[in-house]
Amino acid sequence: MVLVERESTELPLTQQAELLSVSRSSLYYQPCEPSASEIAIKHRIDELYTPHPFYGSRKIEAQLRREGVVISRKTVQRHMREMGIAAIYPGPNLSRRQHKEHVFPYVLRNLTINAPHHGWGIDIPYIRLLKGWMYLVAVLDWYSRYVISWELDHTLEMPFVVTTVQHALSTATPVIWNSDQGSHFTSPHYLQLLRDAHIQISMDSKGRA
């Protein structure tokens, strides 16, 4: 939705809002940027987690406190959840029956990817920015290392993943599609896209960074 600049039109904002069926008060809303301290903490969490993906909120909280950052474990957990990261380690709930239908075996072990579109991979890394962060979802051809499709978003909502998958599949269809076992990649909507394209689904096992 694009509104005409106030000084360049004779049509008042009230009428523009009425024509577009939006609240006039929403036209003056200015989204709040994350604070500098939140950005710094999330960047530091990313720095700690990247070389140590087995670090959970407890260890990260302890390290931040050693560095002089006063923070609660609950806040660390919230930041990690918003960043889409979690400690990678075998847990007691890995064999829950309700998860099995959405988890697939890792089929790339000892397999040579010897042609384009033989195997694709998808992942969502956290991208640090000067005044915030973004999430990148990318589909990569493992043979050519070519990025088939990608999208950026400031949230981890499902649509930007679905859009990336749909765009990738509009260009070609791989034999194998690999991902981790994250919530985006075990969602029924995502998996149905791959099933409809008759792709062999592969997932990294739990505990693989």
Secondary structure as GFF3:
##gff-version 3
##sequence-region A 1 209
A	DSSP	three_ten_helix	6	8	.	.	.	ID=ss1
A	DSSP	alpha_helix	13	20	.	.	.	ID=ss2
A	DSSP	three_ten_helix	24	28	.	.	.	ID=ss3
A	DSSP	alpha_helix	36	49	.	.	.	ID=ss4
A	DSSP	alpha_helix	57	66	.	.	.	ID=ss5
A	DSSP	alpha_helix	73	83	.	.	.	ID=ss6
A	DSSP	alpha_helix	97	100	.	.	.	ID=ss7
A	DSSP	beta_strand	119	123	.	.	.	ID=ss8
A	DSSP	beta_strand	126	129	.	.	.	ID=ss9
A	DSSP	beta_strand	132	141	.	.	.	ID=ss10
A	DSSP	beta_strand	147	153	.	.	.	ID=ss11
A	DSSP	alpha_helix	159	169	.	.	.	ID=ss12
A	DSSP	beta_strand	176	179	.	.	.	ID=ss13
A	DSSP	alpha_helix	188	196	.	.	.	ID=ss14
A	DSSP	beta_strand	200	203	.	.	.	ID=ss15
###
